[in-house]
Amino acid sequence: MTPGHAMGGTAAPVKSTAAKPRLAPSPLGLAPSVGFGDRLGLGTPGHVAALREAGGPIRGVFAQQSVREMTRTGRGAETVMGAAADALVELDYRDPWSADADHLKTADDIRRSMAAGFVLYTLDPSDDVDQRADLYDAAILDEKFQAARQYAEWMDDYSGKSVDVVGTKIDFDDATLKRAAVKYGKALQRAISMAQTVEEEAARLGQPFEIELSIDETAQPTTPAEHYVIADQFRKADIQLASLAPRFIGDFEKGVDYKGDVAALERSMALHAAIAARLGPYKISLHSGSDKLSMYPALARATGGRFHVKTAGTSYLEALRVAAQQDASLFREIIDFSRGCFDRDKASYHVSAVVNEIPSPDEVDDPVILERLYLDRWEDVAPGRGFTEPGRQILHCTFGSVYTNPSLGPRLVQLLEAYPAEHCEILRQHFVRHLEPLRAG
């Protein structure tokens, strides 16, 4: 493991940047933006190359990592920030850029991220969301509401009212409000408290910041009424959101394209975007954005270009393509290892892959076929299988176990450092495919 990739340590640049001052990250406001999650700390050159080729107004969030990701890799917040910032110096990148401390759940998460210099704070109160709220019948809902009522002092503000948003009437009837209170009441209270911690810490340290609220990691879609209440309560608490990530309709599995009706999704996103314009303005954020190519134009149109897209695992998958092409034996070892720990590692991810759906490496002699089976779209490899793509999901979920394995992790990093041009080119090609439809929308 090279010094810049010491487990949990502070980043050490591969090249000296002492004579070149870092360009600090800054809030991006309403500019369209894409988060390039870089789990290995070596992807920024490829991300920048893609952004430069695509052109246009989209800004890059080059340091983006969730607490969950950092826990799994052992890379601390300073390491994540340092890898991106030092790479940008070497690339002479002078455009505004941001750094996202993603899926923060506690005040300590916030303080550690701020100490490392992050400027976008993505608050994730999903632990306090009732994931089954949409499934309760009237009797159970009433019972659950009795416990949730203490977290929903805002009920009377909306009871019996309705609002018109771009021609759509949103009714705040009794059942709608009760379900919103049960589903999001406690989470909303926690999110506002965390946002106030961000504001207090930023004021104390004199640091710039902006806030994103994540309510996407839930089992059921966020309704327009729920979105309205949440955003309105943030506004009444005098907290400005930079972006909000609802749970959209359809299926957003990790590592594969969108599953659902894109036209219906666009109509739903347009309503969410209208609420954001009315109660913000703030951007609509798409989490699990990796490889959702079919829906990108719809997102860009529905939001009028006021969006944020987060990717993470797709950069790691494309890094594995370097292994597939330059060290086939290492790639086979990573696949074998990942198959063995997938059932454990997938627990916190939304995926449908099953290990025995796809041949093991010892059943595939041709390294080109093995790469396609595990890293490409199955619709291209095995027509008719559609969105299954179990290989990508198996490799996606097991990144932390691979990275921290004392044999596989160092060898993968060393390989990527030995083939920087190839790694950069693979990422450039991959992310141009993401950025172009976002611009075209």
C-alpha positions in Angstrom: 0.0 0.0 0.0 1.5 3.3 -1.0 1.8 6.2 1.5 -1.1 8.1 -0.1 -3.3 5.1 0.6 -2.5 4.3 4.2 -5.5 2.8 5.9 -7.3 5.6 7.8 -4.3 7.9 7.5 -3.8 11.4 6.2 -3.2 11.7 2.5 0.3 11.9 1.2 0.5 13.1 -2.4 2.2 10.9 -5.0 3.9 14.0 -6.5 5.1 17.0 -4.6 2.6 19.9 -4.7 4.5 22.1 -2.3 5.0 24.8 -4.9 1.4 24.7 -6.1 -1.2 25.9 -3.6 -4.4 23.9 -3.4 -7.6 25.5 -4.8 -10.0 25.0 -1.9 -13.5 23.6 -2.6 -16.4 26.0 -2.4 -20.2 25.8 -2.3 -21.6 25.5 -5.9 -25.1 26.9 -5.2 -27.7 26.2 -7.9 -25.1 25.2 -10.6 -25.8 21.7 -12.0 -23.2 19.4 -10.5 -22.0 15.8 -10.5 -20.4 14.0 -7.6 -17.5 11.7 -8.6 -17.2 9.3 -5.7 -13.6 8.1 -5.7 -13.3 5.2 -3.3 -9.7 4.4 -4.2 -8.4 8.0 -4.3 -7.0 7.7 -7.8 -9.9 8.6 -10.1 -9.8 12.4 -10.2 -7.7 12.7 -13.4 -10.3 10.6 -15.3 -13.2 12.6 -13.7 -11.6 15.9 -14.7 -10.9 14.6 -18.3 -14.5 13.7 -18.7 -15.8 17.0 -17.3 -13.4 19.0 -19.6 -14.5 17.0 -22.6 -18.2 17.3 -21.9 -18.0 21.1 -21.3 -21.0 23.1 -20.4 -22.1 24.4 -17.0 -21.8 21.2 -14.9 -19.5 21.5 -11.9 -17.5 18.7 -10.3 -17.7 17.4 -6.7 -14.4 15.6 -6.7 -14.1 14.7 -3.0 -17.2 12.8 -2.2 -17.4 10.0 0.3 -19.9 8.7 2.8 -19.2 7.7 6.3 -20.2 4.1 5.3 -17.6 4.2 2.5 -14.8 5.5 4.6 -15.6 3.0 7.3 -15.4 0.1 4.8 -12.1 1.3 3.2 -10.4 2.8 6.3 -9.7 6.0 4.4 -10.3 9.0 6.7 -11.9 12.3 5.7 -8.5 14.0 5.4 -7.2 11.2 3.1 -10.3 11.6 0.8 -9.9 15.4 0.6 -6.2 15.3 0.1 -6.3 12.8 -2.7 -8.7 15.0 -4.7 -7.2 18.3 -3.9 -3.6 17.2 -4.7 -4.8 15.7 -8.0 -6.5 18.9 -9.0 -3.3 20.8 -8.3 -1.3 18.5 -10.6 -4.0 18.9 -13.3 -4.0 22.7 -12.9 -7.7 22.6 -12.4 -8.9 26.2 -11.7 -12.7 25.9 -12.0 -14.9 25.9 -8.9 -15.3 22.5 -7.3 -16.8 21.0 -4.3 -16.3 18.4 -1.6 -19.2 16.4 -0.3 -19.3 14.7 3.2 -22.0 12.3 2.2 -24.6 10.5 4.3 -23.8 12.1 7.6 -25.8 10.7 10.6 -24.3 12.3 13.7 -22.9 15.5 15.0 -19.4 13.9 15.3 -19.6 13.0 11.6 -20.3 16.6 10.8 -17.4 17.9 13.0 -14.9 15.4 11.5 -15.9 16.3 8.0 -15.7 20.1 8.6 -12.2 19.7 10.2 -11.1 18.0 6.9 -12.4 20.9 4.8 -15.6 19.6 3.2 -18.1 22.2 2.2 -21.2 20.2 1.2 -22.8 18.4 4.1 -25.3 15.7 3.1 -27.5 14.9 6.1 -29.0 11.4 6.3 -31.7 10.9 9.0 -32.8 7.6 7.4 -32.3 5.7 10.6 -35.3 7.5 12.0 -37.6 7.0 9.0 -40.4 4.5 9.4 -39.8 2.3 6.3 -43.2 0.6 6.5 -45.3 3.7 7.0 -46.9 3.5 3.5 -48.0 -0.1 4.2 -50.0 0.6 7.4 -53.8 0.3 7.3 -55.9 3.0 9.0 -56.0 1.3 12.4 -52.2 0.7 12.6 -51.5 4.2 11.2 -53.6 5.7 14.0 -51.7 3.6 16.6 -48.3 4.6 15.1 -49.3 8.2 15.0 -49.9 8.4 18.7 -46.2 7.8 19.2 -45.1 10.0 16.3 -47.2 13.0 17.2 -44.6 14.4 19.5 -42.2 14.8 16.5 -44.8 16.6 14.3 -45.8 19.8 16.0 -46.2 21.1 12.4 -49.4 19.1 11.9 -51.8 22.1 12.5 -49.9 24.2 10.0 -51.2 22.1 7.1 -54.3 20.4 8.4 -57.2 20.6 5.9 -55.2 22.8 3.5 -54.0 22.3 0.0 -51.5 23.9 -2.3 -51.3 24.2 -6.1 -47.9 23.4 -7.6 -47.6 23.8 -11.4 -51.3 22.8 -11.8 -51.1 19.8 -9.4 -53.2 20.1 -6.2 -51.5 18.7 -3.1 -54.0 18.0 -0.4 -53.0 17.8 3.3 -55.8 15.7 4.5 -55.8 13.8 7.8 -54.5 10.5 6.5 -51.7 12.2 4.4 -50.4 14.2 7.4 -50.6 11.2 9.8 -48.6 9.1 7.4 -46.1 11.9 6.9 -45.7 12.2 10.6 -45.2 8.5 11.1 -42.8 8.2 8.2 -40.7 11.3 8.5 -41.6 13.1 11.7 -38.7 12.0 13.9 -36.3 12.0 10.9 -37.3 15.6 10.1 -36.7 16.8 13.6 -33.3 15.1 13.6 -32.3 16.5 10.2 -33.1 20.1 11.3 -31.0 19.5 14.4 -28.1 18.2 12.3 -28.4 21.2 10.0 -28.2 23.6 12.9 -25.0 21.8 14.0 -23.5 22.4 10.6 -24.4 26.1 10.8 -23.0 26.4 14.3 -19.7 24.6 13.5 -19.2 26.6 10.3 -19.8 29.9 12.2 -17.3 28.9 14.9 -14.6 28.0 12.3 -15.5 30.6 9.8 -15.9 28.0 7.0 -18.1 28.1 4.0 -20.8 25.4 3.7 -24.0 24.3 2.1 -26.5 21.6 3.1 -28.1 18.7 1.3 -30.9 16.6 2.8 -31.1 13.0 1.9 -34.4 11.2 2.3 -33.8 8.8 -0.6 -32.7 5.7 1.4 -36.2 4.6 2.1 -38.3 1.7 0.9 -41.2 3.9 -0.4 -41.2 7.0 -2.6 -41.4 10.5 -1.1 -44.8 11.9 -1.9 -45.2 15.5 -3.0 -47.0 16.3 0.2 -44.1 14.8 2.3 -41.5 16.7 0.3 -43.5 20.0 0.7 -43.8 19.6 4.5 -40.1 18.7 4.9 -38.9 21.6 2.8 -41.3 24.1 4.4 -40.2 23.1 7.8 -36.6 23.7 6.8 -37.6 27.1 5.5 -39.4 28.0 8.7 -36.4 27.0 10.7 -34.4 29.5 8.5 -32.2 26.8 7.1 -31.3 27.1 3.4 -31.0 23.8 1.5 -28.6 23.6 -1.4 -30.2 20.3 -2.6 -32.7 17.6 -1.5 -32.7 14.0 -2.5 -36.2 12.5 -2.5 -36.9 8.8 -2.9 -38.2 8.7 -6.5 -40.6 6.3 -8.0 -39.1 3.2 -9.7 -36.1 1.3 -8.7 -32.6 2.6 -8.1 -30.4 -0.4 -7.6 -26.7 0.1 -7.2 -24.5 -0.3 -10.3 -27.2 -0.7 -12.9 -29.6 1.5 -15.0 -32.9 2.8 -13.8 -35.7 0.3 -13.5 -39.1 1.8 -14.2 -41.2 4.0 -16.4 -38.9 6.9 -17.4 -41.9 9.1 -18.6 -43.7 8.7 -15.3 -40.5 9.4 -13.5 -40.0 12.6 -15.4 -43.5 13.8 -14.5 -42.8 13.0 -10.8 -39.4 14.7 -10.9 -40.9 17.8 -12.5 -43.3 18.1 -9.5 -40.5 17.6 -7.0 -38.5 20.3 -8.9 -41.4 22.7 -8.8 -41.6 22.3 -5.0 -37.9 22.9 -4.8 -38.3 26.1 -6.8 -41.2 27.3 -4.7 -39.7 26.5 -1.2 -36.0 27.1 -2.0 -34.8 27.4 -4.5 -32.6 24.3 -4.2 -31.4 21.5 -6.5 -33.0 18.1 -6.8 -30.4 15.5 -6.0 -30.2 12.0 -7.5 -28.4 9.5 -5.3 -27.4 6.1 -6.7 -26.8 8.0 -9.9 -24.2 5.6 -11.2 -25.0 4.3 -14.6 -28.7 5.6 -14.6 -28.1 6.7 -18.2 -31.6 6.1 -19.5 -33.1 8.7 -17.1 -30.4 11.4 -17.2 -32.1 13.5 -20.0 -35.4 13.3 -18.1 -33.7 14.5 -14.9 -32.1 17.5 -16.7 -35.4 18.4 -18.4 -37.5 18.0 -15.3 -35.3 20.2 -13.1 -34.4 22.8 -15.8 -30.8 22.0 -15.2 -31.0 22.5 -11.5 -29.8 19.1 -10.4 -27.1 17.3 -8.5 -26.1 13.7 -9.4 -24.1 11.4 -7.1 -22.0 8.5 -8.4 -19.7 6.3 -6.3 -19.3 2.6 -7.1 -19.1 3.1 -10.9 -15.6 4.6 -10.6 -14.4 1.6 -8.6 -16.0 -0.8 -11.2 -14.2 1.0 -14.0 -10.9 0.8 -12.0 -11.4 -2.9 -12.0 -11.5 -2.8 -15.8 -7.8 -1.8 -15.7 -7.2 -5.0 -13.8 -9.2 -7.0 -16.2 -7.2 -5.6 -19.1 -3.7 -5.4 -17.6 -3.6 -8.2 -14.9 -6.2 -10.8 -15.7 -5.0 -13.0 -12.8 -5.6 -10.2 -10.3 -9.0 -9.6 -11.7 -9.9 -13.3 -11.3 -8.8 -13.2 -7.7 -10.9 -10.1 -7.0 -13.9 -11.7 -8.5 -13.5 -15.0 -6.5 -12.9 -13.0 -3.3 -15.9 -10.7 -4.0 -18.2 -13.7 -4.7 -17.3 -15.1 -1.3 -18.1 -12.0 0.7 -21.0 -10.6 -1.4 -23.8 -11.9 0.7 -22.3 -10.3 3.8 -21.3 -7.0 2.2 -24.6 -6.4 0.3 -26.6 -6.0 3.5 -26.6 -2.2 3.4 -27.1 -1.9 -0.4 -30.2 -2.1 -2.6 -29.3 -4.8 -5.1 -30.9 -7.9 -6.5 -27.9 -9.9 -7.7 -27.4 -13.5 -6.7 -24.0 -15.0 -6.9 -25.0 -18.2 -8.7 -26.6 -16.2 -11.5 -23.2 -15.7 -13.1 -20.4 -18.1 -13.9 -17.4 -18.1 -11.6 -14.0 -17.2 -13.0 -12.8 -20.8 -13.3 -15.8 -21.4 -15.6 -14.7 -18.7 -18.1 -11.4 -19.1 -19.9 -11.5 -16.0 -22.1 -10.4 -12.9 -20.1 -12.3 -10.7 -22.5 -15.6 -12.6 -21.9 -14.9 -12.5 -18.1 -14.5 -8.7 -18.2 -17.8 -8.3 -20.1 -19.7 -10.7 -17.8 -18.6 -8.8 -14.7 -18.3 -5.2 -15.9 -20.5 -4.6 -18.9 -24.3 -4.4 -19.4 -25.8 -7.8 -19.6 -28.1 -6.6 -22.3 -25.0 -6.4 -24.5 -23.5 -9.7 -23.3 -26.6 -11.8 -22.9 -29.6 -10.2 -24.7 -32.9 -10.6 -22.9 -31.4 -10.5 -19.4 -32.1 -6.8 -19.2 -31.1 -5.1 -16.0 -29.8 -8.2 -14.1 -26.1 -7.4 -14.4 -25.2 -9.5 -11.3 -21.4 -9.1 -11.9 -21.4 -5.4 -11.5 -23.4 -5.6 -8.3 -21.3 -8.3 -6.8 -18.1 -6.2 -7.4 -19.8 -2.9 -6.5 -20.8 -4.0 -2.9 -17.5 -5.6 -2.0 -15.2 -2.7 -2.6 -14.3 -2.3 1.0 -13.4 -5.9 1.6 -11.2 -5.9 -1.5 -9.5 -2.6 -0.6 -8.7 -3.7 2.9 -7.6 -7.2 2.0 -3.8 -7.3 2.7 -3.1 -8.9 -0.6 -5.7 -7.6 -3.1 -5.9 -4.0 -2.0 -2.2 -3.1 -2.3 -1.9 -4.9 -5.6 -4.9 -3.1 -7.1 -3.6 0.3 -6.0 -0.1 -0.5 -7.4 -1.6 -1.6 -10.7 -3.6 1.6 -11.1 -0.5 3.6 -10.2 1.4 1.7 -12.9 -1.2 2.4 -15.5 -2.4 5.9 -14.8 -3.0 6.8 -18.5 -5.1 3.7 -19.1 -7.1 4.3 -15.8 -7.7 7.9 -16.8 -8.9 7.0 -20.3 -11.3 4.3 -19.0 -12.8 6.8 -16.6 -13.0 9.5 -19.2 -14.9 7.4 -21.6 -17.2 6.1 -18.9 -18.1 9.5 -17.5 -18.6 11.2 -20.8 -21.4 8.8 -21.2 -22.9 10.1 -18.0 -22.3 13.8 -18.6 -23.5 14.1 -22.2 -27.1 13.1 -21.6 -27.2 15.4 -18.6 -26.2 18.3 -20.8 -28.5 17.2 -23.7 -31.6 17.1 -21.4 
